[in-house]
Amino acid sequence: MAQATVVNGRTAVVTGAASGIGRALAQRLAQHGCPVAICDWDEAGLEETAAAISGPVLARRLDVSDRHGALAFAAEVADWAPAPLGIVVNNAGVTVSQTAAEGSIEDDEWVMNVNFWGVVNGTRAYLPILLRQRSGAVVNVSSVFGLMTFPTQSSYCASKFAVRGYTEALRHELRGSGVNAITVHPGGIRTNIVKNARFHVDDQGGTDHERMVREFARIARTSPRKAAKTIHEGVLKGKDRILIGPDATAISLLTRAVPVHYFDVIERGMKLVRR
Ligand SMILES: NC(=O)c1ccc[n+]([C@@H]2O[C@H](COP(=O)([O-])OP(=O)(O)OC[C@H]3O[C@@H](n4cnc5c(N)ncnc54)[C@H](O)[C@@H]3O)[C@@H](O)[C@H]2O)c1
């Protein structure tokens, strides 16, 4: 267990705050006295998030895969921050549903650029500030697909395993520095992630994106508010790895019990769910 991070009342940075988990987390942290610096490439959604926050807020349009843009935003945050930096949550993410054999390489690159390089850019931009302070936490959002893999999610799984590997290595580097590196593995959360996905084909060979959106809405049991609460409380408690939802806990257990053949169990479970 890492040391507990002081979060409440400190400045918080949240990427991908125009929707879902990022929006709920920005709102929750603001309610706990954090000045929040939020970014997203969806400007309209970001404005809606900012309008619902009553405390200090800095909102900027940013594509997290743009390294120079991330550094410029971090410099702006450092000038603006009314309180020391508490947490940086690299949350922005996207996915594509396609097979590894026939999928679009551009879509694979899009997913890696946002999910992996976006996390690297966000981590590197704020680490110098956190290390100077000798306090705070980098919170990088992976997925249960950073614990297990699933057909048609090869690039998403690769990006989320990469986030996990990067963040865990960083955690070891940061020992004794006063700064924590935390991984978050959400299970199914009722957000726009599947609606916003690029879609070619699903794991059943189906080509109906709307069907996949409906199925996800049925399977995803946890609300973004609950996800935000779990992340916030996990950071306050000094957790290194935060699992969100009973499905994430079950998948974590399963992949440790059956590390190579876990998908046999998942496949049987999916058949039952789809009945
Ligand atoms: N919803 C789930 O079931 C689930 C499960 C596991 C992991 N996650 C992860 O949680 C994180 C948040 O996703 P969510 O579920 O809230 O989805 P969401 O689609 O509701 O929110 C993601 C946000 O990221 C933003 N974004 C996408 N690309 C961006 C870019 N290049 N630059 C800046 N912003 C960008 C989107 O505009 C959106 O506002 C993601 O990293 C996702 O992979 C979600």
The ligand as an SDF file (V2000), in Angstrom:
LIG
                    3D

 44 48  0  0  0  0  0  0  0  0999 V2000
  -17.0310    2.7650  -19.1800 N   0  0  0  0  0  0  0  0  0  0  0  0
  -16.4150    1.6330  -18.9280 C   0  0  0  0  0  0  0  0  0  0  0  0
  -17.0500    0.5660  -18.8190 O   0  0  0  0  0  0  0  0  0  0  0  0
  -14.9150    1.6130  -18.7560 C   0  0  0  0  0  0  0  0  0  0  0  0
  -14.3330    0.4010  -18.3470 C   0  0  0  0  0  0  0  0  0  0  0  0
  -12.9530    0.3600  -18.1930 C   0  0  0  0  0  0  0  0  0  0  0  0
  -12.1830    1.4810  -18.4360 C   0  0  0  0  0  0  0  0  0  0  0  0
  -12.7780    2.6340  -18.8270 N   0  0  0  0  0  0  0  0  0  0  0  0
  -11.9070    3.7920  -19.0680 C   0  0  0  0  0  0  0  0  0  0  0  0
  -12.3920    4.8990  -18.3370 O   0  0  0  0  0  0  0  0  0  0  0  0
  -11.9440    6.0970  -18.9710 C   0  0  0  0  0  0  0  0  0  0  0  0
  -13.1080    7.0700  -19.0840 C   0  0  0  0  0  0  0  0  0  0  0  0
  -14.0250    6.5730  -20.0320 O   0  0  0  0  0  0  0  0  0  0  0  0
  -15.6150    6.6710  -19.8550 P   0  0  0  0  0  0  0  0  0  0  0  0
  -16.1010    5.3040  -19.6630 O   0  0  0  0  0  0  0  0  0  0  0  0
  -15.9670    7.7370  -18.8930 O   0  0  0  0  0  0  0  0  0  0  0  0
  -16.0180    7.0640  -21.3590 O   0  0  0  0  0  0  0  0  0  0  0  0
  -16.6380    8.4000  -21.9950 P   0  0  0  0  0  0  0  0  0  0  0  0
  -16.6320    8.1740  -23.4640 O   0  0  0  0  0  0  0  0  0  0  0  0
  -17.9450    8.7130  -21.3510 O   0  0  0  0  0  0  0  0  0  0  0  0
  -15.5700    9.5000  -21.5820 O   0  0  0  0  0  0  0  0  0  0  0  0
  -14.2850    9.5450  -22.1680 C   0  0  0  0  0  0  0  0  0  0  0  0
  -13.9150   11.0100  -22.3770 C   0  0  0  0  0  0  0  0  0  0  0  0
  -12.5930   11.0490  -22.9720 O   0  0  0  0  0  0  0  0  0  0  0  0
  -12.6280   12.0750  -23.9820 C   0  0  0  0  0  0  0  0  0  0  0  0
  -11.5700   11.8810  -24.9680 N   0  0  0  0  0  0  0  0  0  0  0  0
  -11.4870   10.9140  -25.9020 C   0  0  0  0  0  0  0  0  0  0  0  0
  -10.3930   11.1000  -26.6570 N   0  0  0  0  0  0  0  0  0  0  0  0
   -9.7780   12.2230  -26.1880 C   0  0  0  0  0  0  0  0  0  0  0  0
   -8.5960   12.9250  -26.5590 C   0  0  0  0  0  0  0  0  0  0  0  0
   -7.8150   12.5100  -27.5790 N   0  0  0  0  0  0  0  0  0  0  0  0
   -8.2480   14.0180  -25.8520 N   0  0  0  0  0  0  0  0  0  0  0  0
   -9.0350   14.4400  -24.8260 C   0  0  0  0  0  0  0  0  0  0  0  0
  -10.1680   13.8350  -24.4490 N   0  0  0  0  0  0  0  0  0  0  0  0
  -10.5280   12.7290  -25.1240 C   0  0  0  0  0  0  0  0  0  0  0  0
  -14.0110   11.9500  -24.5900 C   0  0  0  0  0  0  0  0  0  0  0  0
  -14.3660   13.1040  -25.3280 O   0  0  0  0  0  0  0  0  0  0  0  0
  -14.8710   11.7220  -23.3500 C   0  0  0  0  0  0  0  0  0  0  0  0
  -15.3120   12.9480  -22.7940 O   0  0  0  0  0  0  0  0  0  0  0  0
  -11.3450    5.6710  -20.3010 C   0  0  0  0  0  0  0  0  0  0  0  0
   -9.9380    5.6290  -20.2090 O   0  0  0  0  0  0  0  0  0  0  0  0
  -11.8950    4.2740  -20.5000 C   0  0  0  0  0  0  0  0  0  0  0  0
  -11.0660    3.4850  -21.3210 O   0  0  0  0  0  0  0  0  0  0  0  0
  -14.1230    2.7160  -18.9900 C   0  0  0  0  0  0  0  0  0  0  0  0
  1  2  1  0
  2  3  2  0
  2  4  1  0
  4  5  1  0
  4 44  2  0
  5  6  2  0
  6  7  1  0
  7  8  2  0
  8  9  1  0
  8 44  1  0
  9 10  1  0
  9 42  1  0
 10 11  1  0
 11 12  1  0
 11 40  1  0
 12 13  1  0
 13 14  1  0
 14 15  2  0
 14 16  1  0
 14 17  1  0
 17 18  1  0
 18 19  2  0
 18 20  1  0
 18 21  1  0
 21 22  1  0
 22 23  1  0
 23 24  1  0
 23 38  1  0
 24 25  1  0
 25 26  1  0
 25 36  1  0
 26 27  1  0
 26 35  1  0
 27 28  2  0
 28 29  1  0
 29 30  1  0
 29 35  2  0
 30 31  1  0
 30 32  2  0
 32 33  1  0
 33 34  2  0
 34 35  1  0
 36 37  1  0
 36 38  1  0
 38 39  1  0
 40 41  1  0
 40 42  1  0
 42 43  1  0
M  CHG  2   8   1  16  -1
M  END
$$$$
